[in-house]
């Protein structure tokens, strides 16, 4: 292998290491966001169950025309 080939491999390796670092950082950020969304989702589900248990029954839908008709 010539010095030029070795230098090309070193450049490619540096690029791959940089890319891996960026992907790892992005993965960490997305994982943190996913964890936050899971907590919010669980809170919404809990809130919905609380709302359903406080209702006496299904809401009655009234089939009336809006006042602007």
Secondary structure, 3 states (H helix, E strand, C coil): CCHHHHHHHHHHHHHHHHHHHHHHHHHHHHHHHHHHHHHHHHHHHHHHHHHHHHCCCCCCCCCCCCCCC
